């Protein structure tokens, strides 16, 4: 019984840490968006890339901000995904 009590006390005061998945954010410069519908195509292409968790696209500035798991994809793959749907894209937001 004393061991059980000691174990419960140990658990109660032990810091439990849960490792979160790493998340990176990258800014992409997207060329050729000319209307409010274009960001939908860009966002859809990015969301299809495994590891992407969040996407914000602004056609007026030509910028896409993407949050992703670097263990599953990288910024070059994200740029390729957008370029493949007809919008030439560069990493870093430079047009």
N, C-alpha and C positions, 0 to 999 in steps of 0.2 A: 504494500500500500504506500509506503514511503517513496518508493521509486515512481509510482504513478503520480503522486503529488509533485515530486521534483520535476518530472517530465512536463506536467501541466504548467508549472511555474516557468520552466525553461521556455516553453512555447509562448507563453504570455509576454515574456520580456525579450524574446528574440526578434530582431528586425527582419521582417520578411521583405525581400526585394524581388520584384518581378522585372526581369529585363524587358524593356520596351524595344520594339523593332526600331532600328535606326531610320530616320527620315531625313532626306535631303530635299532642298528646294532649289530649283533652277529657273532662270528667266530665259525665255526663248524669244527671239525676234522673228516674227511671222510676216512674210511679205504676201501681198496680193489680196488681203481681206478688204473687200470693198463695200460690204453691207452688213447689216445686223445679223444676217443668217450665217455668214461665214464662220463666226466663232463656234457655232454649234457643230459644224463639221470638224473643226480643229479640236474642240473639246472631246468629241466622240472618238476621234482617232487616238488621242492621248489616253483616254479612259480605257481603251482596249489593250494598252500595254500593261503586261503583268507588273504589279508593284506600284502602280500609280494610285495615290490615295486622294489627291485633290487637284483640281485644275481651275484656273481663272484665266479667261481670255478677254482682251479688250481690243476690238477691231480698230478703234480710233487711234490707239497708240501703237498697234501692231505687236503687242506684248502678250505672251502667255506665261503665267507663273504656275509651275508644276511641282507638287510635293510627291516624292516617290521613295521607295525602299531601294537603297543602293545595292542590296544583295540580290535584287531581282532584275534591275535594269540600270541604265546610265543615261546621262544627258545626250550623248550622241544617238542612242536608240530612240529617244524621245523626239529629237529633231528629225530623224529619218521617218518616223511615223507620220509626222505632220507634212513633211515634204512629199511623202508617197500619196497623200490625198490632194496634192496640187498647190500646196502653199510652201514655197521655198523657205527654209527655216535655219536660223543660226543660233548657236548657244551663246548666251550672254546678252541677248537683246540687241545686238548690233545688226543693222540692216545692210 
